[in-house]
Amino acid sequence: MGRKIIQNGTVVSLDPDVGQFDEADVLIEDGEIVEVGPGLDASNAEVIDAEDHIVLPGFVDSHIHLAQTQVRGIAGDWSLMGEYFDHMLGNITGLYRPEDMYLGGLFGGLEKLYTGTTTALDWSYPNSLEHGERAVDALKDAGLRAVYTYGPPGDDAAKWWFESDVGLPEQNIRELYDGKIRDDDLLSLALGLRGPDFCTDETARGDLELARELDALATVHMGAALWPSSVYGEEYQGFGCFEDVLGPDVNIAHGNHFSQEDVQHAVDAGASFSSTPEVEMQMGHGIPVTGKVLEAGGRPAWGVDVCSNISGDMGSQMRVGMQVQRMFDNQRTLEGDEEVTEVSITCRDTLEMATIEGAKALGLEDEIGTLTPGKRADVVLVDTDDFLTAPAHSPIETVVFQADASHVDTVLVDGEVVKRDGELLNPAVDEEFDRFVESGRRLVEESGIYS
């Protein structure tokens, strides 16, 4: 990969030891950040001009289902319990062929890169080993850094989701890891656990034990909506059989209905929370867990979640998530007959949740999340020479509030340029587009959801 230098940009490293610079350079060698600061030696380096640009770490999406990309635009009026379980998990996911997994993941990954996300946890429902293999091929071909999450197959919702006593397909997981993931520097493995919300205690614990045997992240949907009480009439029991096994290798997606005590317990145990605020607000998951995690002394990571109904843009999540939490905090102040004189969560906080905290949640904080010498060069350049972003008085506020996907000018993953001058360099954008569209049309037509 050689030597590159990102030159003369406004550098937001997000590393307090490195700092922030009005004008500085980022020197990269063989995909690694080696130095950050002004006036660095550019000899024998490819120069990337960052004048009138903000240079920052790539965003990290800690929870998304990329294979749903080609059925985007169908779930914007769906609730979790009203339509999503029946139409998506009980119908459409069972119709996926291996090539559908590939095409959804490929264009989902390309959307991530185009909008400035360089790393994503792809929570997948592979119907077979071949489905999983093609999903991983998609991540590789997109050029995304990713945590591929092998979840329950999508071919039989009753078998895999409703008090299931069937463990995740261990042999398929092992073959996929050994054949496609183990030796790839941009990929790592997670297991998509159903947890005690969706399967028996014995099954939930067995899946977690498998994740730990494989040294894989365990990521689990928990505490969303009123499940399982709304289905089984059972009182919600918090973490249940996971109460005594939480740790830094467990990532909790959603967690809306956990008590403050539950959240405190999880934070103290080192578990991470992924909040997907826009989807949760629409689909009836409940109030995002953000405030409870902050009160417990932790910080959540942001995620997109269901891209069949919202955009894959992480910028939207860090804005929505921050402003919703500000609203709740402000309302508590007002209800105490006091005026709001300061906001509770800052722009830097929400940007760090989209970068540093995402990296921590995925176990990648030693590799990515900040522009720190020794970490991998996952870098985004945001254009500020634009009537929508200029003048950029505060670079962090500009990134959070003013910039959108059109301002993501240049993106590097592991030191390789994947987007330049606002355009993705991957030829698959054009070469696979027609197949991608046709895949989505077939899935929706065969599902009969509009009949």
Secondary structure, DSSP 8 states (H G I E B T S, - for coil): --EEEEEEEEEE---TTT-EEEEEEEEEETTEEEEEETT---TTSEEEE-TTEEEEE-EEEEEE-GGGGGGTTS-TT--IIIIIIIIIIIIIHHH--HHHHHHHHHHHHHHHHHTTEEEEEEEE--SSHHHHHHHHHHHHHHT-EEEEEE---SS-HHHHHSSB-----HHHHHHHIIIIITT-TTEEEEEEE-HHHHB-HHHHHHHHHHHHHTT-EEEEEES-TTTTHHHH-----TTGGGTTT--TTEEEEE-TT--HHHHHHHHHHT-EEEE-HHHHHHHT--S-THHHHHHTT---EE--B-TTTS---HHHHHHHHHHHHHHHHHHHHHHTT----S-SS-HHHHHHHTTHHHHHHTT-TTTSSS--TTSB--EEEEE--STTT-S-SSHHHIIIII--GGGEEEEEETTEEEEETTEE--THHHHTHHHHHHHHHHHHHHHTTT-
